[in-house]
């Protein structure tokens, strides 16, 4: 091989990637999905707790059911969902069973609730979901704090469009 003084410099960059980093990159989307489910459960818990408090305060939510009983039930479910949300955001393995219970109940919310909760069940009960919620994976997270999930531009655009549509729907409903 002949030496070319005008050629770009050639060097061999040795990139060492640990097994922990490879495992984290392989499971980072499932990790983010499970944490997102935890955030969704926090939102549900907030709404249930508010409605439960309103029921305990004596607001008539349903003519046939005692407001105190309904309020107590909704408050208890809201607190339970908040605890499960905490476990999901911390990737605790104990949160899998209550998540399955809540998701199975959510399957009855046809059609959108069925799709969302079926997806949650697939993610939590799947092979990657089981691994992500283990103590071994927490060690991987601790060893690889530099590995972050990158959100695509398309996702941000879709989120902004969704927010604009929701604001429009809320404005249309309140103006009437």
C-alpha angles and dihedrals in degrees: 000000000000124000114247113195092196097053121108113263114269122215136160113235113201109210111193115198120184124224089245091058092048091050092048093050090048094052103031095102092053090047090053092047093052091048089049090054087053090054090049089051090051088056092049091047091052092053094044092049092050092049090044091053090048089052092049089050088060103259112153105239094163130014096221100045127067109252091222093054094045091045092051092049093048092046092051093048090047093052090046091051090049091053090049090048089054090051093048093050089051091044092237114175093220089065093068097078097049089044089055090050094049091045093050089053089046091056088077091064093091129226110359096024090050092055095045095046093045088055090049090051092050092050097044097041096039125101094258092046091054091050095045091057096054129101089243090062091049087058089051090052090050091050094048110042090146093065109094133172114246117217114217123237090242090060092051092049092050091048092051091048090050091051091049091050091048091050089050092050092048091048092049092050095047095046093060 
